[in-house]
Amino acid sequence: MWIAFIVTILSYQPLGGSDPQVFNLGVAVLLILVIIVSATFYALVDWNASRIMKSIKSLIAHEAAVIRDGKQELIPATDIVVGDIVVLSTGDRVPADLRIVQASSDLRFDRSLLTGESDMVPGVLEATSENALETRNLALTSTFVVQGNCMGVVFATGDRTVMGRLVLMSGETKFKLTTIQKEIWFFTKIISSVALSMFCLSILIWGAWLRKSYPGYDTPSAAIINSIGCLTAFVPQGLPVCVALSLTVVARRMAKRHVLVKNLATIETLGCISVLCSDKTGTLTAGKMSVEGIAFLDQHFGVSDVTEQIGEAPEPERFSGLKTLHQVARLCNGAKFDASTADRPVEERGVKGDPTDTALLRFSEALSIPSLGIDAESLLSSWKRNFEIPFNSKNKWMLSVVSEDPSQADDLSIKHSRSSMLVKGAPDILFKACGTIMKADGAIVPFDQSAKETLSSLQSQWSSQGQRVLALCIKPLDGFKAELPPNDMEELMYSEMQNLTLVGIVGIRDPPRSDVPSAIDTIRKAGVRVFMVTGDFKLTAVAIARQVGIISQNQLDTIDDVKAAASEKQFSGAAPSTVKPSDDDPMRSLVLTGEDVVSLTPLDWNVVVGNYTEIVFARTTPDQKMKIVEEIKARGDNTVAVTGDGVNDAPALKASDIGVAMGSGSDVAKEAAALILLNNDFASIPVAIEMGRLVFDNLKKVTLYLMPTGSYNEFMAVFANVFLGMQIPLSSYLQVCFSITNDVVMSISLMYEKAEAGKYLMLRKPRNARTDRLTDWRLFVQIYLFLGLMVWPCTMGMWFFYMHQQGLKFYDVILVYNKWTDGWRGYSSDQLTEFVSVGQCIYYVTMVFIQYGCLLAVRNRRVSILVSSPLWGPRRNYAVPLGMLATALIAVVNLYGPGLQKVFATTPIPRMFWGLPFCFALGILIMDESRKAIVRNYPKSIVAKCAW
């Protein structure tokens, strides 16, 4: 378009000489308007899509208190350098990664932004883990000091911080084209190459032959303008606008389903998704944990039965152990109720804390059995918390030290407070530290092998049901000294982590969302493999995967099976595109942990991606999640989508072909994603996939609609002028005007088309973005050898028919070259000019109305218009008749507008030429309906094999 604009300006001046044609200047103005509108539209889209990490600015501290030269001063956070000593107090956001060198005993950090866990993390002076996210002697950028104060030495700033690395992984990936951008670019390269070749050939023919052999046939200015027709004819100027509008229409449809599309170009990518890597908590599950059951060594109960079964028992003391279990659940708990909601029922109160702690908090607060002295309010008033070690993923347990207030003790003879160590956490870890176990009646017996097997069996049963199982333990502390320094206290507690009494276990359920199983079933029927990628425990992850349908097989392979298959070199030397399960392969399921992922070799990954249709990746880190996505993308021509909601999901979201964030997720995740589910509704994903497939189908129809008339037919007009010595039957103005007005208006109706095959759209395989192109050889056969071969003879025939009415026969019009001057066949120069102007407008009007037949023909690929009418039925589309009416009005304005007549030499045409084109449109529709009938009834015929 830029080339066309430049050469058009040149044809006006200086090549226009002393009397330049205003027509040429008008065409140039029209071309630059097309360029400006298209560029502005895409600039706005790109600007909106480029704001990937805008929210990161709000995660960085603006000022920091530092000690320099022995004095404390306040400086901009951006001026902090490695080696600075930073002073932090309650409420401060950490401005850089710090090594803590001085801390108060109550120092606590909120690292939820990085880890997703809302537990307060204590700050200490000594390292407690090799993992930067776990160790407590570091204060990490963008986390908060929620309690206490400290000083720390800066060891990392900016991109070198933990947060900086996550941001880099999620925000600084290389620019990549979306699938639809790749298709448009592929199509553009083909069309542009042909257009430029024809333009150059036209100029060469004029310069080397026509200018010498037929002097006066075309001036340099006219030759350039006519050759520009090769550019404007082959390049469908309306296609970019049509693509953008089509994507916008679908984006609005998706917005009604509460799916926000940040970048229009990614919509079509949804239809190519072949693998969906989904997070678990909050995405597949409701994110609302609740205690499901409690168990002692000899009995277990459902929570709903506890009050009725125990409270109304004739001998409630037989369940005395429940009082101790209640004590551990309530006092060894990091969650807290929101004081502003204290007057509400327990289930409606706001809670600040981890979902697991929240479930235990609600359970213990609601549990009240007076006959056993179980009451949360009296418990809290009788005991005080002296020390705690919050839960972390390394220890997998939480510890609290509590002391009984002597004034509130039942036995007034007690002169000193009693202290206890309460512990809750993963059974696999705590069972090893237990020496005794409590029965339901409170009796304590040795925790022998038989007891371990009993509890382990129950744990496995609950875990297989998708419950998270916690062990609750207690240990009396004789001679406890609460005044010990925090570090000494922590060392003491670690040494006391032995000979615990296992009170019981509790099962906590985070139920799957009710709509997830059906959504996953729909997605899988669409040929998309759904993998779970989560940081949760393997057993719980597998159980939830079974419940929602991600895992359907009883046999689950492990890393050992992968290694064994890799040793057989099944995919050794295979092309990456072939590494995928075939349709004949049986369904196979696999479970891997983050540690397994680290150990996988490229050949192992071939086995994972090529053999398994159902996979659960458990206990994964952000780096591992991103690696999983990249390895899957590198094989099997996979288009990978990722769902997530936390900062730690951002790298994987960005690395995927299309990231899907939850509306309730972090700002970083939402900015890194291309799609946001505003209602956290997983069932919106199959809708999005369907919309992506629909938009590709409709874009294919738009391309097929635009090319036969808008490009092929226009080119034939230029070809007849340049190569066959005929006056050009379609002016440059009418060419460009048809492409950017008539074509676009009619294309809009195709954008509103519903799926032609109904549910079939979600039953076919995903489109292979590498091999299944928007424009393949079948489409070009339909364009140039079927529709095009009917369209251009009809429009050209109308041109010759009009000339014949004026007394000019076929050879009086064609191969004339420079004879078309004053006196040709007895006509004056003005008369001949008038004939050309009217003929060009007839040619244009014929194109406008013959497009009606093309539009109705391309609406359906297989279905007959008799069962898929635009005026009635399930696929009615009122935009079709409205578009037809609009294009007719545009034609009327072009031919009868006084200003347009003066500048662009348009003119009214005889009435009969307004009606005849409808006959051609009907003929084209009948021919295409006949072709479709052959395709439907003879699917193995040559016609069917060539069908687009």
Buried (B, 14 or more C-beta within 10 A) or exposed (E): BEBBBEBBBBBBEEBBEEEBBEBBBBBBBBBBEBBEEBEEBBEEBEEEBEEBBEBBEEBBBEBBBBEEEEEEEEBEBEEBEEEBBBBBEBEBBBBBBBBBEEBBBEBBBBBBBBBBBBBBBBBBBEEBBEEBBBBBBBBBBBBBBBBBBBBBBBBBBBEBBBBBBBBBBBBEBEEEEBBBBBBBEEBBEEBBEBBBEBBEBBBEBBEEEBBEEBEEBBBBBBBBBBBBBBBBBBBBBBBBBBBBBBBBBBBEBBEEBBBBBBBBBBBBBBBBBBBBBBBBBBBBBBBEBBBBBBBBBBBBBEBEEBBEEBBEBEEBEBBBBBBBBBBBBBBBBBBBBEEEEEEEEBEEBEBBBBBBBBBBBBBBBBBBBEEBEBBBEEBEEBBBBBBBBBBBBEBBBBBBBBBBEBEEBEEEEEEEBBBBBBBBBBBBBBBEBBBBBBBBBBEBEEBEEEBBEBBBEBBEBBBEBBBBBBBBBBBEBEEBEEEBEBEEBBEBBEEBBEEBBBBBBBBBBBBBBEEBBBBBBBBBEBBBBBBBBBBBBBBBBBBBBBBBBBBBBEEBBEBEBBBEBBEEEBBEEBEBEEBBBEEEEEEBBBBBBBEBBEEBEEBBBBBBBBBBBBBBBBBBBBBBBBBBBBBBBBBBBBBBBBBBBBBBBBBBBBBBBBBBBBBEBBBBBBBBBBBBBBBBBBBBBBBBBBBBBBBBBBBBBBBBBBBBBBBBBBBBBBBBBBEEBBBBBBBBBBBBBBBBBBBBBBBBBBBBBEBBBEEEBBEEEBBBBEEBBBBEEEBBBBBBEBBBEBBBEBBBEBBBBBBEEBEBEEEBBBEBBEBBEEEBBEBEEEBBBBBBBBBBBBBBBBBBBBBBBBBBBBBBBBBEBEEBBBEEEEBEBEBBEBBBEBBBEBBBEBBEEEEBBEBBBBBEBEEEBBEBBEEBBBBBBEBBBEBBEBBEEEEEEEBBEBBB
